[in-house]
């Protein structure tokens, strides 16, 4: 049964849980490959912090970290709901 769980559902859910648990003010290392190779910030830099701020109800800080944090969170929650619905259907009907 565990092999039938959709990896995309696990990945998005785990990612959002980690962002919800993360302290957005903590000085954590960046996961941006562009920064690692010295190219500076990429268009996605700050998105994770923005979503983490949303989970902590820091609306202004979320907006300041990345303008697309709220829309991206909405899309991810919609996608998780869609995948969960599909997963439940596959468990019920094989």
PDB file with one MODEL, atoms N, CA, C and O in Angstrom:
MODEL        1
ATOM      1  N   UNK A   1       0.819  -1.195   0.000  1.00  0.00           N
ATOM      2  CA  UNK A   1       0.000   0.000   0.000  1.00  0.00           C
ATOM      3  C   UNK A   1       0.863   1.260   0.000  1.00  0.00           C
ATOM      4  O   UNK A   1       0.512   2.247  -0.646  1.00  0.00           O
ATOM      5  N   UNK A   2       1.996   1.237   0.722  1.00  0.00           N
ATOM      6  CA  UNK A   2       2.863   2.419   0.789  1.00  0.00           C
ATOM      7  C   UNK A   2       3.441   2.755  -0.580  1.00  0.00           C
ATOM      8  O   UNK A   2       3.733   3.918  -0.858  1.00  0.00           O
ATOM      9  N   UNK A   3       3.612   1.749  -1.439  1.00  0.00           N
ATOM     10  CA  UNK A   3       4.154   1.994  -2.766  1.00  0.00           C
ATOM     11  C   UNK A   3       3.140   2.691  -3.670  1.00  0.00           C
ATOM     12  O   UNK A   3       3.513   3.237  -4.708  1.00  0.00           O
ATOM     13  N   UNK A   4       1.886   2.678  -3.296  1.00  0.00           N
ATOM     14  CA  UNK A   4       0.854   3.297  -4.122  1.00  0.00           C
ATOM     15  C   UNK A   4       0.670   4.770  -3.813  1.00  0.00           C
ATOM     16  O   UNK A   4      -0.106   5.444  -4.490  1.00  0.00           O
ATOM     17  N   UNK A   5       1.357   5.283  -2.815  1.00  0.00           N
ATOM     18  CA  UNK A   5       1.232   6.704  -2.482  1.00  0.00           C
ATOM     19  C   UNK A   5       2.004   7.527  -3.507  1.00  0.00           C
ATOM     20  O   UNK A   5       3.152   7.223  -3.831  1.00  0.00           O
ATOM     21  N   UNK A   6       1.358   8.567  -4.007  1.00  0.00           N
ATOM     22  CA  UNK A   6       1.958   9.389  -5.058  1.00  0.00           C
ATOM     23  C   UNK A   6       3.136  10.201  -4.494  1.00  0.00           C
ATOM     24  O   UNK A   6       2.966  10.928  -3.515  1.00  0.00           O
ATOM     25  N   UNK A   7       4.318  10.085  -5.097  1.00  0.00           N
ATOM     26  CA  UNK A   7       5.486  10.834  -4.615  1.00  0.00           C
ATOM     27  C   UNK A   7       5.275  12.342  -4.631  1.00  0.00           C
ATOM     28  O   UNK A   7       5.776  13.047  -3.754  1.00  0.00           O
ATOM     29  N   UNK A   8       4.541  12.843  -5.618  1.00  0.00           N
ATOM     30  CA  UNK A   8       4.297  14.289  -5.691  1.00  0.00           C
ATOM     31  C   UNK A   8       3.494  14.766  -4.476  1.00  0.00           C
ATOM     32  O   UNK A   8       3.747  15.843  -3.936  1.00  0.00           O
ATOM     33  N   UNK A   9       2.529  13.954  -4.058  1.00  0.00           N
ATOM     34  CA  UNK A   9       1.724  14.303  -2.881  1.00  0.00           C
ATOM     35  C   UNK A   9       2.604  14.355  -1.635  1.00  0.00           C
ATOM     36  O   UNK A   9       2.476  15.266  -0.818  1.00  0.00           O
ATOM     37  N   UNK A  10       3.483  13.391  -1.495  1.00  0.00           N
ATOM     38  CA  UNK A  10       4.388  13.352  -0.337  1.00  0.00           C
ATOM     39  C   UNK A  10       5.344  14.551  -0.373  1.00  0.00           C
ATOM     40  O   UNK A  10       5.585  15.191   0.651  1.00  0.00           O
ATOM     41  N   UNK A  11       5.880  14.847  -1.552  1.00  0.00           N
ATOM     42  CA  UNK A  11       6.867  15.932  -1.671  1.00  0.00           C
ATOM     43  C   UNK A  11       6.260  17.291  -1.334  1.00  0.00           C
ATOM     44  O   UNK A  11       6.833  18.046  -0.548  1.00  0.00           O
ATOM     45  N   UNK A  12       5.097  17.612  -1.925  1.00  0.00           N
ATOM     46  CA  UNK A  12       4.480  18.924  -1.659  1.00  0.00           C
ATOM     47  C   UNK A  12       4.047  19.049  -0.212  1.00  0.00           C
ATOM     48  O   UNK A  12       4.242  20.089   0.417  1.00  0.00           O
ATOM     49  N   UNK A  13       3.450  17.972   0.320  1.00  0.00           N
ATOM     50  CA  UNK A  13       2.990  18.018   1.711  1.00  0.00           C
ATOM     51  C   UNK A  13       4.167  18.161   2.665  1.00  0.00           C
ATOM     52  O   UNK A  13       4.122  18.983   3.580  1.00  0.00           O
ATOM     53  N   UNK A  14       5.210  17.383   2.466  1.00  0.00           N
ATOM     54  CA  UNK A  14       6.389  17.467   3.331  1.00  0.00           C
ATOM     55  C   UNK A  14       7.031  18.851   3.236  1.00  0.00           C
ATOM     56  O   UNK A  14       7.449  19.415   4.247  1.00  0.00           O
ATOM     57  N   UNK A  15       7.107  19.392   2.031  1.00  0.00           N
ATOM     58  CA  UNK A  15       7.686  20.718   1.857  1.00  0.00           C
ATOM     59  C   UNK A  15       6.918  21.795   2.619  1.00  0.00           C
ATOM     60  O   UNK A  15       7.513  22.651   3.274  1.00  0.00           O
ATOM     61  N   UNK A  16       5.593  21.741   2.525  1.00  0.00           N
ATOM     62  CA  UNK A  16       4.797  22.751   3.233  1.00  0.00           C
ATOM     63  C   UNK A  16       4.854  22.558   4.743  1.00  0.00           C
ATOM     64  O   UNK A  16       4.856  23.536   5.491  1.00  0.00           O
ATOM     65  N   UNK A  17       4.901  21.312   5.198  1.00  0.00           N
ATOM     66  CA  UNK A  17       5.029  21.062   6.641  1.00  0.00           C
ATOM     67  C   UNK A  17       6.369  21.614   7.149  1.00  0.00           C
ATOM     68  O   UNK A  17       6.433  22.233   8.211  1.00  0.00           O
ATOM     69  N   UNK A  18       7.424  21.383   6.383  1.00  0.00           N
ATOM     70  CA  UNK A  18       8.739  21.910   6.776  1.00  0.00           C
ATOM     71  C   UNK A  18       8.728  23.436   6.816  1.00  0.00           C
ATOM     72  O   UNK A  18       9.288  24.036   7.734  1.00  0.00           O
ATOM     73  N   UNK A  19       8.098  24.066   5.832  1.00  0.00           N
ATOM     74  CA  UNK A  19       8.034  25.535   5.818  1.00  0.00           C
ATOM     75  C   UNK A  19       7.187  26.063   6.969  1.00  0.00           C
ATOM     76  O   UNK A  19       7.467  27.132   7.512  1.00  0.00           O
ATOM     77  N   UNK A  20       6.149  25.311   7.339  1.00  0.00           N
ATOM     78  CA  UNK A  20       5.318  25.728   8.470  1.00  0.00           C
ATOM     79  C   UNK A  20       6.082  25.608   9.789  1.00  0.00           C
ATOM     80  O   UNK A  20       5.875  26.407  10.702  1.00  0.00           O
ATOM     81  N   UNK A  21       6.954  24.622   9.890  1.00  0.00           N
ATOM     82  CA  UNK A  21       7.722  24.402  11.121  1.00  0.00           C
ATOM     83  C   UNK A  21       8.972  25.269  11.191  1.00  0.00           C
ATOM     84  O   UNK A  21       9.523  25.474  12.272  1.00  0.00           O
ATOM     85  N   UNK A  22       9.421  25.776  10.053  1.00  0.00           N
ATOM     86  CA  UNK A  22      10.652  26.559   9.976  1.00  0.00           C
ATOM     87  C   UNK A  22      10.472  27.931  10.635  1.00  0.00           C
ATOM     88  O   UNK A  22       9.412  28.547  10.530  1.00  0.00           O
ATOM     89  N   UNK A  23      11.509  28.390  11.306  1.00  0.00           N
ATOM     90  CA  UNK A  23      11.511  29.764  11.807  1.00  0.00           C
ATOM     91  C   UNK A  23      11.956  30.664  10.660  1.00  0.00           C
ATOM     92  O   UNK A  23      13.116  30.607  10.254  1.00  0.00           O
ATOM     93  N   UNK A  24      11.054  31.499  10.127  1.00  0.00           N
ATOM     94  CA  UNK A  24      11.431  32.301   8.954  1.00  0.00           C
ATOM     95  C   UNK A  24      12.486  33.358   9.256  1.00  0.00           C
ATOM     96  O   UNK A  24      13.089  33.911   8.336  1.00  0.00           O
ATOM     97  N   UNK A  25      12.717  33.643  10.546  1.00  0.00           N
ATOM     98  CA  UNK A  25      13.744  34.625  10.908  1.00  0.00           C
ATOM     99  C   UNK A  25      15.106  33.980  11.136  1.00  0.00           C
ATOM    100  O   UNK A  25      16.104  34.682  11.300  1.00  0.00           O
ATOM    101  N   UNK A  26      15.155  32.663  11.150  1.00  0.00           N
ATOM    102  CA  UNK A  26      16.422  31.964  11.370  1.00  0.00           C
ATOM    103  C   UNK A  26      17.338  32.168  10.162  1.00  0.00           C
ATOM    104  O   UNK A  26      16.867  32.261   9.029  1.00  0.00           O
ATOM    105  N   UNK A  27      18.603  32.235  10.403  1.00  0.00           N
ATOM    106  CA  UNK A  27      19.586  32.422   9.341  1.00  0.00           C
ATOM    107  C   UNK A  27      20.011  31.044   8.825  1.00  0.00           C
ATOM    108  O   UNK A  27      21.082  30.540   9.164  1.00  0.00           O
ATOM    109  N   UNK A  28      19.157  30.456   8.007  1.00  0.00           N
ATOM    110  CA  UNK A  28      19.412  29.118   7.484  1.00  0.00           C
ATOM    111  C   UNK A  28      20.159  29.219   6.163  1.00  0.00           C
ATOM    112  O   UNK A  28      20.054  30.232   5.471  1.00  0.00           O
ATOM    113  N   UNK A  29      20.913  28.185   5.802  1.00  0.00           N
ATOM    114  CA  UNK A  29      21.619  28.213   4.517  1.00  0.00           C
ATOM    115  C   UNK A  29      20.625  28.199   3.352  1.00  0.00           C
ATOM    116  O   UNK A  29      19.559  27.590   3.440  1.00  0.00           O
ATOM    117  N   UNK A  30      20.980  28.861   2.288  1.00  0.00           N
ATOM    118  CA  UNK A  30      20.125  28.938   1.115  1.00  0.00           C
ATOM    119  C   UNK A  30      20.159  27.624   0.334  1.00  0.00           C
ATOM    120  O   UNK A  30      21.191  26.957   0.270  1.00  0.00           O
ATOM    121  N   UNK A  31      19.024  27.262  -0.257  1.00  0.00           N
ATOM    122  CA  UNK A  31      18.951  26.081  -1.122  1.00  0.00           C
ATOM    123  C   UNK A  31      19.053  26.466  -2.591  1.00  0.00           C
ATOM    124  O   UNK A  31      18.887  25.614  -3.464  1.00  0.00           O
ATOM    125  N   UNK A  32      19.321  27.728  -2.876  1.00  0.00           N
ATOM    126  CA  UNK A  32      19.357  28.225  -4.250  1.00  0.00           C
ATOM    127  C   UNK A  32      20.676  27.832  -4.936  1.00  0.00           C
ATOM    128  O   UNK A  32      21.765  28.183  -4.481  1.00  0.00           O
ATOM    129  N   UNK A  33      20.542  27.107  -6.023  1.00  0.00           N
ATOM    130  CA  UNK A  33      21.720  26.670  -6.788  1.00  0.00           C
ATOM    131  C   UNK A  33      22.429  27.872  -7.403  1.00  0.00           C
ATOM    132  O   UNK A  33      23.655  27.887  -7.502  1.00  0.00           O
ATOM    133  N   UNK A  34      21.659  28.878  -7.816  1.00  0.00           N
ATOM    134  CA  UNK A  34      22.253  30.086  -8.413  1.00  0.00           C
ATOM    135  C   UNK A  34      23.209  30.752  -7.438  1.00  0.00           C
ATOM    136  O   UNK A  34      24.293  31.190  -7.823  1.00  0.00           O
ATOM    137  N   UNK A  35      22.807  30.829  -6.174  1.00  0.00           N
ATOM    138  CA  UNK A  35      23.682  31.442  -5.157  1.00  0.00           C
ATOM    139  C   UNK A  35      24.914  30.595  -4.927  1.00  0.00           C
ATOM    140  O   UNK A  35      26.011  31.120  -4.739  1.00  0.00           O
ATOM    141  N   UNK A  36      24.730  29.267  -4.941  1.00  0.00           N
ATOM    142  CA  UNK A  36      25.860  28.362  -4.695  1.00  0.00           C
ATOM    143  C   UNK A  36      26.949  28.539  -5.745  1.00  0.00           C
ATOM    144  O   UNK A  36      28.139  28.453  -5.440  1.00  0.00           O
ATOM    145  N   UNK A  37      26.531  28.789  -6.989  1.00  0.00           N
ATOM    146  CA  UNK A  37      27.544  28.938  -8.050  1.00  0.00           C
ATOM    147  C   UNK A  37      27.922  30.397  -8.280  1.00  0.00           C
ATOM    148  O   UNK A  37      28.652  30.711  -9.220  1.00  0.00           O
ATOM    149  N   UNK A  38      27.422  31.297  -7.413  1.00  0.00           N
ATOM    150  CA  UNK A  38      27.862  32.683  -7.449  1.00  0.00           C
ATOM    151  C   UNK A  38      27.121  33.598  -8.404  1.00  0.00           C
ATOM    152  O   UNK A  38      27.639  34.658  -8.755  1.00  0.00           O
ATOM    153  N   UNK A  39      25.921  33.224  -8.837  1.00  0.00           N
ATOM    154  CA  UNK A  39      25.177  34.063  -9.772  1.00  0.00           C
ATOM    155  C   UNK A  39      24.226  35.031  -9.068  1.00  0.00           C
ATOM    156  O   UNK A  39      23.499  35.770  -9.731  1.00  0.00           O
ATOM    157  N   UNK A  40      24.222  35.034  -7.740  1.00  0.00           N
ATOM    158  CA  UNK A  40      23.334  35.948  -7.022  1.00  0.00           C
ATOM    159  C   UNK A  40      21.955  35.355  -6.833  1.00  0.00           C
ATOM    160  O   UNK A  40      21.787  34.136  -6.801  1.00  0.00           O
ATOM    161  N   UNK A  41      20.963  36.231  -6.707  1.00  0.00           N
ATOM    162  CA  UNK A  41      19.604  35.773  -6.451  1.00  0.00           C
ATOM    163  C   UNK A  41      18.919  35.334  -7.744  1.00  0.00           C
ATOM    164  O   UNK A  41      19.157  35.890  -8.816  1.00  0.00           O
ATOM    165  N   UNK A  42      18.054  34.312  -7.609  1.00  0.00           N
ATOM    166  CA  UNK A  42      17.248  33.869  -8.745  1.00  0.00           C
ATOM    167  C   UNK A  42      15.826  34.408  -8.552  1.00  0.00           C
ATOM    168  O   UNK A  42      15.527  34.946  -7.485  1.00  0.00           O
ATOM    169  N   UNK A  43      14.953  34.284  -9.534  1.00  0.00           N
ATOM    170  CA  UNK A  43      13.574  34.791  -9.389  1.00  0.00           C
ATOM    171  C   UNK A  43      12.785  34.105  -8.275  1.00  0.00           C
ATOM    172  O   UNK A  43      11.792  34.658  -7.802  1.00  0.00           O
ATOM    173  N   UNK A  44      13.202  32.925  -7.850  1.00  0.00           N
ATOM    174  CA  UNK A  44      12.482  32.210  -6.794  1.00  0.00           C
ATOM    175  C   UNK A  44      13.016  32.472  -5.402  1.00  0.00           C
ATOM    176  O   UNK A  44      12.423  32.019  -4.422  1.00  0.00           O
ATOM    177  N   UNK A  45      14.120  33.190  -5.288  1.00  0.00           N
ATOM    178  CA  UNK A  45      14.702  33.449  -3.969  1.00  0.00           C
ATOM    179  C   UNK A  45      13.715  34.216  -3.089  1.00  0.00           C
ATOM    180  O   UNK A  45      13.143  35.223  -3.509  1.00  0.00           O
ATOM    181  N   UNK A  46      13.528  33.733  -1.882  1.00  0.00           N
ATOM    182  CA  UNK A  46      12.614  34.359  -0.933  1.00  0.00           C
ATOM    183  C   UNK A  46      11.243  33.711  -0.910  1.00  0.00           C
ATOM    184  O   UNK A  46      10.444  34.000  -0.019  1.00  0.00           O
ATOM    185  N   UNK A  47      10.954  32.844  -1.865  1.00  0.00           N
ATOM    186  CA  UNK A  47       9.633  32.223  -1.936  1.00  0.00           C
ATOM    187  C   UNK A  47       9.360  31.332  -0.727  1.00  0.00           C
ATOM    188  O   UNK A  47       8.271  31.379  -0.154  1.00  0.00           O
ATOM    189  N   UNK A  48      10.326  30.535  -0.345  1.00  0.00           N
ATOM    190  CA  UNK A  48      10.163  29.669   0.836  1.00  0.00           C
ATOM    191  C   UNK A  48       9.962  30.481   2.099  1.00  0.00           C
ATOM    192  O   UNK A  48       9.110  30.151   2.923  1.00  0.00           O
ATOM    193  N   UNK A  49      10.742  31.544   2.259  1.00  0.00           N
ATOM    194  CA  UNK A  49      10.577  32.408   3.430  1.00  0.00           C
ATOM    195  C   UNK A  49       9.204  33.082   3.404  1.00  0.00           C
ATOM    196  O   UNK A  49       8.560  33.225   4.443  1.00  0.00           O
ATOM    197  N   UNK A  50       8.768  33.488   2.232  1.00  0.00           N
ATOM    198  CA  UNK A  50       7.460  34.129   2.115  1.00  0.00           C
ATOM    199  C   UNK A  50       6.347  33.185   2.571  1.00  0.00           C
ATOM    200  O   UNK A  50       5.454  33.592   3.314  1.00  0.00           O
ATOM    201  N   UNK A  51       6.395  31.944   2.135  1.00  0.00           N
ATOM    202  CA  UNK A  51       5.379  30.956   2.528  1.00  0.00           C
ATOM    203  C   UNK A  51       5.489  30.661   4.015  1.00  0.00           C
ATOM    204  O   UNK A  51       4.470  30.530   4.693  1.00  0.00           O
ATOM    205  N   UNK A  52       6.703  30.555   4.532  1.00  0.00           N
ATOM    206  CA  UNK A  52       6.881  30.313   5.965  1.00  0.00           C
ATOM    207  C   UNK A  52       6.301  31.468   6.785  1.00  0.00           C
ATOM    208  O   UNK A  52       5.667  31.237   7.815  1.00  0.00           O
ATOM    209  N   UNK A  53       6.512  32.700   6.339  1.00  0.00           N
ATOM    210  CA  UNK A  53       5.920  33.857   7.023  1.00  0.00           C
ATOM    211  C   UNK A  53       4.391  33.769   7.003  1.00  0.00           C
ATOM    212  O   UNK A  53       3.739  34.120   7.987  1.00  0.00           O
ATOM    213  N   UNK A  54       3.823  33.307   5.900  1.00  0.00           N
ATOM    214  CA  UNK A  54       2.361  33.167   5.835  1.00  0.00           C
ATOM    215  C   UNK A  54       1.861  32.199   6.884  1.00  0.00           C
ATOM    216  O   UNK A  54       0.849  32.459   7.534  1.00  0.00           O
ATOM    217  N   UNK A  55       2.563  31.073   7.061  1.00  0.00           N
ATOM    218  CA  UNK A  55       2.154  30.092   8.075  1.00  0.00           C
ATOM    219  C   UNK A  55       2.232  30.681   9.488  1.00  0.00           C
ATOM    220  O   UNK A  55       1.537  30.221  10.394  1.00  0.00           O
ATOM    221  N   UNK A  56       3.071  31.686   9.670  1.00  0.00           N
ATOM    222  CA  UNK A  56       3.206  32.310  10.983  1.00  0.00           C
ATOM    223  C   UNK A  56       2.420  33.623  11.076  1.00  0.00           C
ATOM    224  O   UNK A  56       2.585  34.391  12.025  1.00  0.00           O
ATOM    225  N   UNK A  57       1.565  33.868  10.080  1.00  0.00           N
ATOM    226  CA  UNK A  57       0.699  35.067  10.043  1.00  0.00           C
ATOM    227  C   UNK A  57       1.485  36.370  10.038  1.00  0.00           C
ATOM    228  O   UNK A  57       1.051  37.364  10.621  1.00  0.00           O
ATOM    229  N   UNK A  58       2.637  36.365   9.382  1.00  0.00           N
ATOM    230  CA  UNK A  58       3.442  37.583   9.203  1.00  0.00           C
ATOM    231  C   UNK A  58       3.192  38.079   7.771  1.00  0.00           C
ATOM    232  O   UNK A  58       4.022  37.888   6.883  1.00  0.00           O
ATOM    233  N   UNK A  59       2.052  38.709   7.568  1.00  0.00           N
ATOM    234  CA  UNK A  59       1.629  39.052   6.207  1.00  0.00           C
ATOM    235  C   UNK A  59       2.585  40.013   5.512  1.00  0.00           C
ATOM    236  O   UNK A  59       2.962  39.791   4.361  1.00  0.00           O
ATOM    237  N   UNK A  60       2.979  41.081   6.206  1.00  0.00           N
ATOM    238  CA  UNK A  60       3.849  42.077   5.574  1.00  0.00           C
ATOM    239  C   UNK A  60       5.232  41.502   5.271  1.00  0.00           C
ATOM    240  O   UNK A  60       5.799  41.765   4.210  1.00  0.00           O
ATOM    241  N   UNK A  61       5.764  40.729   6.190  1.00  0.00           N
ATOM    242  CA  UNK A  61       7.081  40.124   5.951  1.00  0.00           C
ATOM    243  C   UNK A  61       7.020  39.127   4.800  1.00  0.00           C
ATOM    244  O   UNK A  61       7.972  38.994   4.031  1.00  0.00           O
ATOM    245  N   UNK A  62       5.894  38.428   4.687  1.00  0.00           N
ATOM    246  CA  UNK A  62       5.715  37.512   3.556  1.00  0.00           C
ATOM    247  C   UNK A  62       5.750  38.293   2.249  1.00  0.00           C
ATOM    248  O   UNK A  62       6.420  37.895   1.296  1.00  0.00           O
ATOM    249  N   UNK A  63       5.029  39.397   2.211  1.00  0.00           N
ATOM    250  CA  UNK A  63       4.989  40.223   1.000  1.00  0.00           C
ATOM    251  C   UNK A  63       6.381  40.765   0.669  1.00  0.00           C
ATOM    252  O   UNK A  63       6.780  40.816  -0.495  1.00  0.00           O
ATOM    253  N   UNK A  64       7.110  41.165   1.708  1.00  0.00           N
ATOM    254  CA  UNK A  64       8.451  41.708   1.489  1.00  0.00           C
ATOM    255  C   UNK A  64       9.440  40.634   1.028  1.00  0.00           C
ATOM    256  O   UNK A  64      10.351  40.918   0.250  1.00  0.00           O
ATOM    257  N   UNK A  65       9.260  39.403   1.509  1.00  0.00           N
ATOM    258  CA  UNK A  65      10.187  38.329   1.124  1.00  0.00           C
ATOM    259  C   UNK A  65      10.002  37.933  -0.337  1.00  0.00           C
ATOM    260  O   UNK A  65      10.981  37.740  -1.057  1.00  0.00           O
ATOM    261  N   UNK A  66       8.745  37.809  -0.780  1.00  0.00           N
ATOM    262  CA  UNK A  66       8.458  37.480  -2.186  1.00  0.00           C
ATOM    263  C   UNK A  66       6.990  37.759  -2.455  1.00  0.00           C
ATOM    264  O   UNK A  66       6.124  37.307  -1.706  1.00  0.00           O
ATOM    265  N   UNK A  67       6.706  38.490  -3.503  1.00  0.00           N
ATOM    266  CA  UNK A  67       5.326  38.911  -3.809  1.00  0.00           C
ATOM    267  C   UNK A  67       4.427  37.741  -4.189  1.00  0.00           C
ATOM    268  O   UNK A  67       3.208  37.840  -4.052  1.00  0.00           O
ATOM    269  N   UNK A  68       4.989  36.653  -4.656  1.00  0.00           N
ATOM    270  CA  UNK A  68       4.171  35.528  -5.113  1.00  0.00           C
ATOM    271  C   UNK A  68       3.984  34.444  -4.055  1.00  0.00           C
ATOM    272  O   UNK A  68       3.495  33.361  -4.376  1.00  0.00           O
ATOM    273  N   UNK A  69       4.358  34.704  -2.811  1.00  0.00           N
ATOM    274  CA  UNK A  69       4.233  33.681  -1.761  1.00  0.00           C
ATOM    275  C   UNK A  69       2.807  33.194  -1.586  1.00  0.00           C
ATOM    276  O   UNK A  69       2.567  31.987  -1.575  1.00  0.00           O
ATOM    277  N   UNK A  70       1.862  34.103  -1.450  1.00  0.00           N
ATOM    278  CA  UNK A  70       0.460  33.709  -1.224  1.00  0.00           C
ATOM    279  C   UNK A  70      -0.130  32.972  -2.427  1.00  0.00           C
ATOM    280  O   UNK A  70      -0.759  31.930  -2.239  1.00  0.00           O
ATOM    281  N   UNK A  71       0.046  33.469  -3.657  1.00  0.00           N
ATOM    282  CA  UNK A  71      -0.492  32.717  -4.794  1.00  0.00           C
ATOM    283  C   UNK A  71       0.140  31.324  -4.939  1.00  0.00           C
ATOM    284  O   UNK A  71      -0.553  30.360  -5.265  1.00  0.00           O
ATOM    285  N   UNK A  72       1.429  31.220  -4.701  1.00  0.00           N
ATOM    286  CA  UNK A  72       2.096  29.914  -4.810  1.00  0.00           C
ATOM    287  C   UNK A  72       1.574  28.967  -3.728  1.00  0.00           C
ATOM    288  O   UNK A  72       1.351  27.786  -3.994  1.00  0.00           O
ATOM    289  N   UNK A  73       1.379  29.477  -2.510  1.00  0.00           N
ATOM    290  CA  UNK A  73       0.825  28.638  -1.445  1.00  0.00           C
ATOM    291  C   UNK A  73      -0.585  28.166  -1.815  1.00  0.00           C
ATOM    292  O   UNK A  73      -0.930  27.007  -1.587  1.00  0.00           O
ATOM    293  N   UNK A  74      -1.392  29.054  -2.381  1.00  0.00           N
ATOM    294  CA  UNK A  74      -2.753  28.673  -2.790  1.00  0.00           C
ATOM    295  C   UNK A  74      -2.717  27.574  -3.848  1.00  0.00           C
ATOM    296  O   UNK A  74      -3.482  26.613  -3.780  1.00  0.00           O
ATOM    297  N   UNK A  75      -1.830  27.721  -4.820  1.00  0.00           N
ATOM    298  CA  UNK A  75      -1.719  26.712  -5.885  1.00  0.00           C
ATOM    299  C   UNK A  75      -1.243  25.370  -5.307  1.00  0.00           C
ATOM    300  O   UNK A  75      -1.748  24.313  -5.684  1.00  0.00           O
ATOM    301  N   UNK A  76      -0.275  25.422  -4.395  1.00  0.00           N
ATOM    302  CA  UNK A  76       0.226  24.171  -3.798  1.00  0.00           C
ATOM    303  C   UNK A  76      -0.852  23.487  -2.957  1.00  0.00           C
ATOM    304  O   UNK A  76      -0.983  22.264  -3.001  1.00  0.00           O
ATOM    305  N   UNK A  77      -1.620  24.257  -2.199  1.00  0.00           N
ATOM    306  CA  UNK A  77      -2.704  23.659  -1.410  1.00  0.00           C
ATOM    307  C   UNK A  77      -3.774  23.062  -2.316  1.00  0.00           C
ATOM    308  O   UNK A  77      -4.311  21.991  -2.032  1.00  0.00           O
ATOM    309  N   UNK A  78      -4.080  23.761  -3.408  1.00  0.00           N
ATOM    310  CA  UNK A  78      -5.040  23.221  -4.386  1.00  0.00           C
ATOM    311  C   UNK A  78      -4.511  21.915  -4.971  1.00  0.00           C
ATOM    312  O   UNK A  78      -5.256  20.942  -5.092  1.00  0.00           O
ATOM    313  N   UNK A  79      -3.228  21.889  -5.334  1.00  0.00           N
ATOM    314  CA  UNK A  79      -2.625  20.682  -5.925  1.00  0.00           C
ATOM    315  C   UNK A  79      -2.613  19.523  -4.919  1.00  0.00           C
ATOM    316  O   UNK A  79      -2.878  18.378  -5.284  1.00  0.00           O
ATOM    317  N   UNK A  80      -2.305  19.828  -3.653  1.00  0.00           N
ATOM    318  CA  UNK A  80      -2.322  18.778  -2.624  1.00  0.00           C
ATOM    319  C   UNK A  80      -3.735  18.232  -2.464  1.00  0.00           C
ATOM    320  O   UNK A  80      -3.916  17.024  -2.315  1.00  0.00           O
ATOM    321  N   UNK A  81      -4.727  19.097  -2.492  1.00  0.00           N
ATOM    322  CA  UNK A  81      -6.120  18.651  -2.406  1.00  0.00           C
ATOM    323  C   UNK A  81      -6.500  17.764  -3.580  1.00  0.00           C
ATOM    324  O   UNK A  81      -7.167  16.743  -3.413  1.00  0.00           O
ATOM    325  N   UNK A  82      -6.065  18.167  -4.773  1.00  0.00           N
ATOM    326  CA  UNK A  82      -6.342  17.391  -5.979  1.00  0.00           C
ATOM    327  C   UNK A  82      -5.686  16.013  -5.898  1.00  0.00           C
ATOM    328  O   UNK A  82      -6.320  15.005  -6.206  1.00  0.00           O
ATOM    329  N   UNK A  83      -4.427  15.969  -5.488  1.00  0.00           N
ATOM    330  CA  UNK A  83      -3.705  14.699  -5.378  1.00  0.00           C
ATOM    331  C   UNK A  83      -4.290  13.821  -4.272  1.00  0.00           C
ATOM    332  O   UNK A  83      -4.357  12.601  -4.421  1.00  0.00           O
ATOM    333  N   UNK A  84      -4.710  14.432  -3.169  1.00  0.00           N
ATOM    334  CA  UNK A  84      -5.323  13.671  -2.074  1.00  0.00           C
ATOM    335  C   UNK A  84      -6.620  13.034  -2.540  1.00  0.00           C
ATOM    336  O   UNK A  84      -6.887  11.869  -2.244  1.00  0.00           O
ATOM    337  N   UNK A  85      -7.422  13.792  -3.265  1.00  0.00           N
ATOM    338  CA  UNK A  85      -8.679  13.264  -3.798  1.00  0.00           C
ATOM    339  C   UNK A  85      -8.410  12.077  -4.729  1.00  0.00           C
ATOM    340  O   UNK A  85      -9.096  11.058  -4.655  1.00  0.00           O
ATOM    341  N   UNK A  86      -7.421  12.212  -5.593  1.00  0.00           N
ATOM    342  CA  UNK A  86      -7.042  11.128  -6.501  1.00  0.00           C
ATOM    343  C   UNK A  86      -6.520   9.922  -5.733  1.00  0.00           C
ATOM    344  O   UNK A  86      -6.814   8.775  -6.072  1.00  0.00           O
ATOM    345  N   UNK A  87      -5.730  10.205  -4.679  1.00  0.00           N
ATOM    346  CA  UNK A  87      -5.156   9.116  -3.875  1.00  0.00           C
ATOM    347  C   UNK A  87      -6.265   8.337  -3.170  1.00  0.00           C
ATOM    348  O   UNK A  87      -6.242   7.107  -3.150  1.00  0.00           O
ATOM    349  N   UNK A  88      -7.221   9.039  -2.601  1.00  0.00           N
ATOM    350  CA  UNK A  88      -8.340   8.375  -1.915  1.00  0.00           C
ATOM    351  C   UNK A  88      -9.136   7.530  -2.900  1.00  0.00           C
ATOM    352  O   UNK A  88      -9.540   6.411  -2.586  1.00  0.00           O
ATOM    353  N   UNK A  89      -9.358   8.073  -4.094  1.00  0.00           N
ATOM    354  CA  UNK A  89     -10.084   7.318  -5.122  1.00  0.00           C
ATOM    355  C   UNK A  89      -9.336   6.045  -5.495  1.00  0.00           C
ATOM    356  O   UNK A  89      -9.951   4.993  -5.667  1.00  0.00           O
ATOM    357  N   UNK A  90      -8.006   6.131  -5.622  1.00  0.00           N
ATOM    358  CA  UNK A  90      -7.228   4.935  -6.001  1.00  0.00           C
ATOM    359  C   UNK A  90      -7.215   3.901  -4.873  1.00  0.00           C
ATOM    360  O   UNK A  90      -7.196   2.699  -5.141  1.00  0.00           O
ATOM    361  N   UNK A  91      -7.227   4.352  -3.623  1.00  0.00           N
ATOM    362  CA  UNK A  91      -7.280   3.396  -2.511  1.00  0.00           C
ATOM    363  C   UNK A  91      -8.622   2.677  -2.472  1.00  0.00           C
ATOM    364  O   UNK A  91      -8.683   1.483  -2.179  1.00  0.00           O
ATOM    365  N   UNK A  92      -9.686   3.394  -2.765  1.00  0.00           N
ATOM    366  CA  UNK A  92     -11.021   2.796  -2.711  1.00  0.00           C
ATOM    367  C   UNK A  92     -11.297   1.856  -3.876  1.00  0.00           C
ATOM    368  O   UNK A  92     -11.951   0.826  -3.714  1.00  0.00           O
ATOM    369  N   UNK A  93     -10.790   2.224  -5.055  1.00  0.00           N
ATOM    370  CA  UNK A  93     -11.131   1.466  -6.263  1.00  0.00           C
ATOM    371  C   UNK A  93      -9.953   0.692  -6.844  1.00  0.00           C
ATOM    372  O   UNK A  93     -10.056   0.139  -7.939  1.00  0.00           O
ATOM    373  N   UNK A  94      -8.863   0.648  -6.139  1.00  0.00           N
ATOM    374  CA  UNK A  94      -7.724  -0.159  -6.572  1.00  0.00           C
ATOM    375  C   UNK A  94      -6.986   0.483  -7.624  1.00  0.00           C
ATOM    376  O   UNK A  94      -5.994  -0.064  -8.105  1.00  0.00           O
TER     377      UNK A  94
ENDMDL
END
